[in-house]
Amino acid sequence: MTTTPRTANFMDGTALAREIGDRTAARAAALTERTGKAPCLATVLVGEDPASVTYVKMKRNRCAKAGITSRHVELPADITTEQLVAALTELSEDPDVHGILLQHPVGEHIDERAAFEAIAPEKDVDGVTMTSFAAMGFGLPGFESCTPGGIMRLLDAYGVDPTGKRAVVVGRSAILGKPVGLLLLGRNATVTYCHSRTENLSEVIREADILVAAVGKPEFIRGEDIKDGAVVIDAGYNPGNVGDVHFESAAERAGLITPVPGGVGPMTIAVLLEQTVDAAERQTAA
């Protein structure tokens, strides 16, 4: 007797991002009508990295569709940390700017942490400052890192309650791996962080009820390592439009899985715009 392999249900980030975008646009319109000023997001780009240029253009286009004004600041690749900090400080002090996005990476010669910390916490709509990180860790009001925030919204939309679940995060970056683990822990998951030095990584992954792949290596996680029925969140994006998970083999075992593209990516931008309007509402109410 032959059996047909079970295929996971896709978590459609594109559709959910569209819903969030519609709500965000309605809020932006209401704020503009009430105050006479549209929410404004400043995007800062250092250098001319093609991928970064594309990402910033995409975000600015989404801003326009949502009724959010975008102010774009282009800086040379050889800018110093001090000059970048000065530019970000100026934007932080500008009352017409409600949110600031520093597109990263910014170049190895720049102290990226110093640059992030130049962003005023109330304008940190990308959730990259230590203030935002602390808010996520303590469960306090603040801005979430956008990709982790998008992941949590996907879980909610598909009825995945992290309470009591074993969540495994493969990756430990300050803007993805670490904060998504904090958000899952805050929702009562039991969280394990893994990374390049984790011993017996496959064995740890097999225990995951919720797996977040954020390691930055194409198709690094294979289907044979996925627990039957697990929720698989692929937060990777690599050349060739592939994620950090081998999609075809993982889909045969997962209960829910995010495709690449069309999963986590659209949610990241949706959260960025949502938090920009949050910031504008708070600042205009002050």
Phi, psi and omega in degrees: 000136178257151178238150179269126180302138178284137179250134182292155172280136180283142172263106189277093179291330180296314181293316180294320178298325178295319178297314179297320180298321179296317179293321179296319180297321179295319179292320179297319179295318180295320179293318180297318179294322183287321187254344185078008182223128180282151172304144184231128175248125175265125177253130183243122182240125177258119180082192185230038176303125186303318180296317180295319178301317180295315181298315182294319178299318179299316181294321180293323177295319179293325176301313182300319180292332182267003180077025179253128177286137176243136175245119185257130179241114178259129181236149182293153182297332183267017178298149179273164176301317182298320180291320179294316178301319180297318179295318180290324177296319179299317178294322180298329183270356182275115182293344179277350178257125182259333180218151182230131175239117172262111180291128180242156007284161184247002182110139186294337182281352182260139174281094186298322180297318177299322179295313179301319184288349175282349178278126179300133183307324181287351178245008183277066186286352175265355176064047186247352182275165178295329177297315178294320179298317179296320179298319177295321181292323183264357181070033181260162177300142181164189181262136177271149169303134195296317180293312174302320178298320177296322178297316180295323178292324175297314179301316180297316183296330181258017173069028179266110178266116182290349184307122177077356182277152174272112179254129178243124179251120178259100185135147184219033178291157184287343182248000180221289186301306182297309182293326179294327175296319178297317180294321177293319177298321178295341177257021171073025170277157171264113193254132172241127174266135175236160181201190187296339181257008179290126177280145178055047185302318181301321180294322179293316181299324182295344179271355189282126167280325175234121180245126175247115181262114182217046187264343178077027178233126186298128175051038183292323182260128185256159183301327182294345179264001182269130175293139181300125178085004182292157172267121185246115178253111181262103181265010180268153173214117186233164178308141182090010180058044176238152180264200179272354180247139173286102194299311187300313182287325180292324182295338179286344183241332183288154173275319175225146180208145175268131175282162173229118357280179175099006180250266184287323185308306180299329181292327179300313180291323180299318179291321177303313181290320178300316182287334174295318178291322174305312182297317181297319180298317180294319184288326180281342178275342184290000000 
